[in-house]
Amino acid sequence: MRVKCVICDTINQLDDDLPLAKKLRNRPIHTYMCDTCHDRIKQNTMSRIETGNFRFYRTSPHMDKEF
């Protein structure tokens, strides 16, 4: 299966038997990101977390105070 990275537009080949290939075939809303872009985003996110200015917005601050 040929896939295209959503960030750098490189085209890669995936085996048809991989779970990722099945997920991309059956659910078109899922997107593919190549390993280099994934590692770059991971590294940048980790460096932002280490600065202390990075906040996760998964819950509201009001709910966090209640816990």
C-alpha positions in Angstrom: 0.0 0.0 0.0 1.4 3.4 -1.0 0.9 6.1 1.7 1.8 9.8 1.7 3.0 11.7 4.8 0.7 14.6 5.7 3.5 16.9 6.6 6.4 16.4 4.2 4.5 14.7 1.3 6.9 11.8 1.0 5.5 8.6 -0.4 6.3 5.4 1.4 5.3 1.8 0.9 3.5 -0.2 3.7 2.8 -3.9 3.7 -0.9 -4.7 3.2 -0.9 -7.0 6.3 0.2 -4.3 8.8 -2.4 -3.1 11.3 -1.6 0.5 10.3 -2.4 -0.2 6.6 -5.7 -1.8 7.6 -6.6 1.3 9.8 -5.8 3.7 6.9 -7.8 1.6 4.5 -10.9 1.2 6.6 -11.0 4.6 8.3 -10.2 7.4 5.8 -10.1 10.1 8.6 -6.8 8.6 9.9 -3.7 10.1 8.4 -0.2 8.7 7.9 2.9 10.4 9.2 6.4 9.2 8.3 8.9 8.2 11.0 11.2 11.3 10.4 8.3 13.7 10.9 7.0 11.7 13.9 10.4 11.8 15.6 10.9 15.5 14.8 7.5 16.4 16.4 8.2 14.2 19.4 11.6 15.8 19.9 10.2 19.3 19.7 7.3 18.5 22.0 9.7 17.0 24.6 11.9 20.1 24.5 8.8 22.3 25.0 7.7 20.2 28.0 11.2 20.6 29.5 10.9 24.4 29.4 7.9 24.3 31.8 5.8 26.6 29.5 3.9 23.7 28.0 0.4 22.9 29.3 -1.8 20.0 28.4 -5.4 21.2 27.7 -7.1 17.9 28.2 -9.4 19.1 31.0 -10.5 22.5 32.1 -8.6 24.3 34.9 -11.8 24.5 37.0 -12.1 20.7 36.9 -8.5 20.3 37.9 -9.0 22.4 41.0 -11.9 20.2 42.1 -9.6 17.2 42.2 
